[in-house]
């Protein structure tokens, strides 16, 4: 019984380690988007915005992001009609954008 517990513990430890090592870091990609003037407009309650943020993981902190619940005037001035909306080179791209598409539109390396 004790051996079985040790086995399960080691299995879970290995699984956690593998999951931690498999996370992708998009810091340089996110920073490039911001350097190119790209902005994502969204809200906290928008499930599509949350999905988009999850794609970047912790690297989302480097994205120029405007929360339209807290900065409605900025969103109104940008003509935001839905969430999320990415503004790239002055043009809006509504809805979730796959990271390869963002890379293609901005010439930022993914």
MDAnalysis code that builds the backbone (N, CA, C; Angstrom):
import MDAnalysis as mda
import numpy as np

u = mda.Universe.empty(330, n_residues=110, atom_resindex=np.repeat(np.arange(110), 3), trajectory=True)
u.add_TopologyAttr("name", ["N", "CA", "C"] * 110)
u.add_TopologyAttr("resid", np.arange(1, 111))
u.add_TopologyAttr("resname", ["UNK", "UNK", "UNK", "UNK", "UNK", "UNK", "UNK", "UNK", "UNK", "UNK", "UNK", "UNK", "UNK", "UNK", "UNK", "UNK", "UNK", "UNK", "UNK", "UNK", "UNK", "UNK", "UNK", "UNK", "UNK", "UNK", "UNK", "UNK", "UNK", "UNK", "UNK", "UNK", "UNK", "UNK", "UNK", "UNK", "UNK", "UNK", "UNK", "UNK", "UNK", "UNK", "UNK", "UNK", "UNK", "UNK", "UNK", "UNK", "UNK", "UNK", "UNK", "UNK", "UNK", "UNK", "UNK", "UNK", "UNK", "UNK", "UNK", "UNK", "UNK", "UNK", "UNK", "UNK", "UNK", "UNK", "UNK", "UNK", "UNK", "UNK", "UNK", "UNK", "UNK", "UNK", "UNK", "UNK", "UNK", "UNK", "UNK", "UNK", "UNK", "UNK", "UNK", "UNK", "UNK", "UNK", "UNK", "UNK", "UNK", "UNK", "UNK", "UNK", "UNK", "UNK", "UNK", "UNK", "UNK", "UNK", "UNK", "UNK", "UNK", "UNK", "UNK", "UNK", "UNK", "UNK", "UNK", "UNK", "UNK", "UNK"])
u.atoms.positions = np.array([
    [0.832, -1.201, 0.000],
    [0.000, 0.000, 0.000],
    [0.873, 1.260, 0.000],
    [1.930, 1.253, 0.817],
    [2.820, 2.399, 0.882],
    [3.539, 2.613, -0.451],
    [3.923, 1.531, -1.105],
    [4.591, 1.612, -2.402],
    [3.655, 2.224, -3.451],
    [2.385, 1.885, -3.360],
    [1.390, 2.420, -4.298],
    [1.259, 3.937, -4.134],
    [1.265, 4.418, -2.894],
    [1.177, 5.858, -2.625],
    [2.404, 6.587, -3.164],
    [3.564, 5.988, -2.986],
    [4.795, 6.586, -3.495],
    [4.741, 6.660, -5.016],
    [4.268, 5.600, -5.652],
    [4.146, 5.585, -7.108],
    [3.232, 6.705, -7.586],
    [2.067, 6.854, -6.974],
    [1.122, 7.910, -7.367],
    [1.719, 9.297, -7.139],
    [2.437, 9.467, -6.045],
    [3.078, 10.751, -5.758],
    [4.100, 11.084, -6.843],
    [4.943, 10.122, -7.185],
    [5.954, 10.346, -8.217],
    [5.317, 10.596, -9.582],
    [4.236, 9.876, -9.875],
    [3.523, 10.081, -11.132],
    [2.972, 11.503, -11.215],
    [2.328, 11.979, -10.149],
    [1.775, 13.335, -10.134],
    [2.880, 14.383, -10.212],
    [3.975, 14.155, -9.532],
    [5.096, 15.083, -9.570],
    [5.657, 15.183, -10.989],
    [5.791, 14.053, -11.669],
    [6.272, 14.035, -13.047],
    [5.303, 14.758, -13.970],
    [4.027, 14.504, -13.802],
    [3.000, 15.150, -14.621],
    [3.024, 16.666, -14.443],
    [3.121, 17.117, -13.214],
    [3.168, 18.557, -12.936],
    [4.415, 19.176, -13.560],
    [5.529, 18.498, -13.480],
    [6.774, 18.984, -14.068],
    [6.651, 19.096, -15.585],
    [6.067, 18.090, -16.217],
    [5.898, 18.103, -17.669],
    [4.987, 19.232, -18.114],
    [3.922, 19.445, -17.382],
    [2.985, 20.521, -17.723],
    [3.680, 21.869, -17.578],
    [4.453, 22.049, -16.528],
    [5.166, 23.301, -16.300],
    [6.196, 23.574, -17.378],
    [6.851, 22.547, -17.853],
    [7.890, 22.712, -18.874],
    [7.310, 22.933, -20.258],
    [6.070, 22.553, -20.462],
    [5.492, 22.646, -21.796],
    [4.861, 24.006, -22.084],
    [4.815, 24.885, -21.084],
    [4.208, 26.188, -21.333],
    [5.103, 27.001, -22.265],
    [4.458, 27.706, -23.169],
    [5.177, 28.481, -24.176],
    [5.274, 29.921, -23.697],
    [6.409, 30.539, -23.940],
    [6.613, 31.924, -23.546],
    [6.505, 32.803, -24.799],
    [5.540, 33.705, -24.768],
    [5.317, 34.607, -25.899],
    [5.735, 36.041, -25.583],
    [6.637, 36.222, -24.613],
    [7.031, 37.574, -24.216],
    [7.523, 38.411, -25.392],
    [8.454, 37.876, -26.176],
    [9.022, 38.680, -27.266],
    [7.963, 38.993, -28.322],
    [7.058, 38.060, -28.577],
    [5.974, 38.292, -29.531],
    [5.044, 39.391, -29.014],
    [4.646, 39.288, -27.752],
    [3.752, 40.280, -27.160],
    [4.405, 41.658, -27.136],
    [5.690, 41.719, -26.816],
    [6.398, 43.000, -26.794],
    [6.487, 43.599, -28.193],
    [6.706, 42.745, -29.184],
    [6.760, 43.222, -30.568],
    [5.416, 43.829, -30.978],
    [4.323, 43.167, -30.619],
    [2.999, 43.704, -30.946],
    [2.828, 45.098, -30.354],
    [3.223, 45.237, -29.093],
    [3.094, 46.527, -28.424],
    [3.997, 47.570, -29.066],
    [5.227, 47.187, -29.411],
    [6.148, 48.120, -30.072],
    [5.600, 48.598, -31.419],
    [4.800, 47.753, -32.063],
    [4.224, 48.123, -33.369],
    [2.915, 48.899, -33.214],
    [2.539, 49.208, -31.968],
    [1.343, 50.012, -31.728],
    [0.041, 49.240, -31.736],
    [0.118, 47.917, -31.657],
    [-1.082, 47.076, -31.649],
    [-1.764, 47.182, -30.288],
    [-3.084, 47.276, -30.299],
    [-3.860, 47.346, -29.056],
    [-5.019, 46.367, -29.127],
    [-5.256, 45.684, -28.017],
    [-6.436, 44.830, -27.899],
    [-7.426, 45.535, -26.977],
    [-8.657, 45.637, -27.439],
    [-9.743, 46.207, -26.653],
    [-10.656, 45.070, -26.218],
    [-11.050, 45.076, -24.947],
    [-11.920, 44.016, -24.452],
    [-12.540, 44.386, -23.125],
    [-13.118, 43.384, -22.480],
    [-13.715, 43.550, -21.154],
    [-13.407, 42.300, -20.324],
    [-13.622, 42.426, -19.026],
    [-13.403, 41.287, -18.135],
    [-14.472, 40.208, -18.326],
    [-15.682, 40.598, -18.643],
    [-16.786, 39.641, -18.732],
    [-16.856, 38.921, -20.082],
    [-16.079, 39.351, -21.043],
    [-16.113, 38.781, -22.390],
    [-15.342, 37.461, -22.430],
    [-16.047, 36.373, -22.709],
    [-15.392, 35.055, -22.739],
    [-14.383, 34.949, -23.876],
    [-14.647, 35.609, -24.990],
    [-13.703, 35.584, -26.112],
    [-12.420, 36.344, -25.759],
    [-12.574, 37.413, -24.993],
    [-11.399, 38.164, -24.532],
    [-10.565, 37.295, -23.595],
    [-11.237, 36.575, -22.717],
    [-10.525, 35.688, -21.792],
    [-9.787, 34.597, -22.562],
    [-10.432, 34.050, -23.593],
    [-9.762, 33.034, -24.424],
    [-8.515, 33.612, -25.084],
    [-8.632, 34.835, -25.598],
    [-7.502, 35.472, -26.271],
    [-6.358, 35.697, -25.284],
    [-6.690, 36.136, -24.085],
    [-5.667, 36.354, -23.056],
    [-4.974, 35.044, -22.699],
    [-5.746, 33.969, -22.595],
    [-5.174, 32.663, -22.242],
    [-4.179, 32.178, -23.287],
    [-4.402, 32.523, -24.546],
    [-3.467, 32.109, -25.604],
    [-2.072, 32.669, -25.341],
    [-2.012, 33.866, -24.788],
    [-0.729, 34.496, -24.493],
    [-0.160, 34.047, -23.147],
    [-1.006, 33.526, -22.283],
    [-0.551, 33.149, -20.945],
    [-0.060, 34.376, -20.191],
    [1.000, 34.194, -19.426],
    [1.550, 35.304, -18.638],
    [2.107, 36.410, -19.524],
    [2.403, 36.105, -20.753],
    [2.949, 37.107, -21.673],
    [1.936, 38.195, -22.017],
    [0.661, 37.966, -21.698],
    [-0.355, 38.972, -22.007],
    [-0.065, 40.291, -21.289],
    [0.681, 40.240, -20.199],
    [1.004, 41.462, -19.470],
    [1.773, 42.463, -20.347],
    [2.360, 41.987, -21.436],
    [3.117, 42.866, -22.332],
    [2.265, 43.438, -23.465],
    [1.015, 43.008, -23.545],
    [0.108, 43.476, -24.594],
    [-0.495, 44.820, -24.188],
    [-0.572, 45.739, -25.133],
    [-1.261, 47.002, -24.908],
    [-2.753, 46.675, -24.904],
    [-3.367, 46.705, -23.723],
    [-4.752, 46.271, -23.548],
    [-5.579, 47.392, -22.942],
    [-6.758, 47.610, -23.507],
    [-7.693, 48.593, -22.966],
    [-8.949, 47.847, -22.544],
    [-9.302, 47.962, -21.264],
    [-10.525, 47.367, -20.742],
    [-11.645, 48.392, -20.924],
    [-12.572, 48.091, -21.792],
    [-13.625, 49.045, -22.158],
    [-14.630, 49.286, -21.034],
    [-14.656, 48.424, -20.023],
    [-15.515, 48.690, -18.866],
    [-14.945, 49.835, -18.031],
    [-13.623, 49.992, -18.051],
    [-12.970, 51.004, -17.230],
    [-12.521, 52.222, -18.027],
    [-12.424, 52.099, -19.323],
    [-11.968, 53.205, -20.161],
    [-12.868, 53.329, -21.391],
    [-14.166, 53.524, -21.125],
    [-15.171, 53.574, -22.186],
    [-14.882, 54.667, -23.212],
    [-14.408, 55.818, -22.761],
    [-14.124, 56.921, -23.696],
    [-13.080, 56.525, -24.726],
    [-12.028, 55.841, -24.282],
    [-10.972, 55.409, -25.207],
    [-11.538, 54.431, -26.231],
    [-12.415, 53.549, -25.786],
    [-13.019, 52.566, -26.684],
    [-13.980, 53.238, -27.670],
    [-14.729, 54.200, -27.181],
    [-15.633, 54.940, -28.065],
    [-14.852, 55.698, -29.140],
    [-13.747, 56.344, -28.742],
    [-12.917, 57.088, -29.698],
    [-12.310, 56.162, -30.746],
    [-12.009, 54.914, -30.347],
    [-11.417, 53.948, -31.275],
    [-12.475, 53.266, -32.135],
    [-13.761, 53.531, -31.848],
    [-14.841, 52.952, -32.642],
    [-15.069, 51.471, -32.363],
    [-14.791, 51.042, -31.152],
    [-14.927, 49.631, -30.797],
    [-16.406, 49.260, -30.706],
    [-16.782, 48.200, -31.456],
    [-18.181, 47.751, -31.489],
    [-18.368, 46.380, -30.875],
    [-17.310, 45.617, -30.741],
    [-17.402, 44.275, -30.184],
    [-16.082, 43.885, -29.547],
    [-16.123, 42.782, -28.824],
    [-14.941, 42.360, -28.060],
    [-14.571, 40.919, -28.381],
    [-13.296, 40.624, -28.413],
    [-12.201, 41.574, -28.442],
    [-12.077, 42.210, -29.818],
    [-11.469, 43.367, -29.849],
    [-11.109, 44.010, -31.110],
    [-9.640, 44.389, -31.030],
    [-8.893, 43.985, -32.033],
    [-7.487, 44.348, -32.158],
    [-7.398, 45.491, -33.157],
    [-6.641, 46.517, -32.821],
    [-6.369, 47.595, -33.763],
    [-4.915, 47.426, -34.211],
    [-4.751, 47.177, -35.513],
    [-3.430, 46.949, -36.098],
    [-3.288, 47.877, -37.300],
    [-2.300, 48.732, -37.235],
    [-2.078, 49.721, -38.304],
    [-3.337, 50.538, -38.593],
    [-4.058, 50.881, -37.526],
    [-5.254, 51.704, -37.663],
    [-6.498, 50.960, -38.118],
    [-6.378, 49.664, -38.363],
    [-7.514, 48.875, -38.857],
    [-8.010, 47.923, -37.765],
    [-9.353, 47.857, -37.572],
    [-9.881, 46.953, -36.544],
    [-10.011, 45.510, -37.051],
    [-9.692, 44.581, -36.164],
    [-9.879, 43.148, -36.416],
    [-10.706, 42.626, -35.245],
    [-11.982, 42.346, -35.519],
    [-12.901, 41.954, -34.454],
    [-12.864, 40.452, -34.219],
    [-13.085, 40.071, -32.965],
    [-13.134, 38.666, -32.590],
    [-11.765, 38.127, -32.206],
    [-11.771, 36.881, -31.743],
    [-10.513, 36.233, -31.382],
    [-9.643, 36.092, -32.620],
    [-8.380, 36.422, -32.484],
    [-7.436, 36.340, -33.597],
    [-6.403, 35.262, -33.279],
    [-6.247, 34.284, -34.146],
    [-5.196, 33.290, -33.924],
    [-3.831, 33.983, -33.891],
    [-2.951, 33.509, -33.042],
    [-1.638, 34.137, -32.928],
    [-0.878, 34.172, -34.258],
    [-0.955, 33.106, -35.082],
    [-0.278, 33.200, -36.381],
    [-0.826, 34.339, -37.254],
    [-2.105, 34.618, -37.151],
    [-2.666, 35.733, -37.932],
    [-2.138, 37.064, -37.417],
    [-2.074, 37.220, -36.089],
    [-1.506, 38.450, -35.527],
    [-0.060, 38.622, -35.988],
    [0.668, 37.521, -36.021],
    [2.065, 37.568, -36.479],
    [2.129, 37.999, -37.938],
    [1.262, 37.459, -38.746],
    [1.245, 37.782, -40.170],
    [0.878, 39.247, -40.416],
    [-0.093, 39.743, -39.666],
    [-0.551, 41.124, -39.848],
    [0.478, 42.149, -39.379],
    [1.342, 41.744, -38.468],
    [2.280, 42.700, -37.860],
    [3.733, 42.457, -38.211],
    [4.016, 41.318, -38.824],
    [5.385, 40.894, -39.107],
    [6.204, 40.700, -37.831],
    [5.512, 40.390, -36.735],
    [6.187, 40.032, -35.485],
    [6.429, 38.528, -35.499],
    [7.603, 38.116, -35.070],
    [7.942, 36.690, -35.076],
    [7.260, 35.987, -33.923],
    [6.582, 34.908, -34.249],
    [5.854, 34.126, -33.249],
    [6.762, 33.110, -32.608],
])
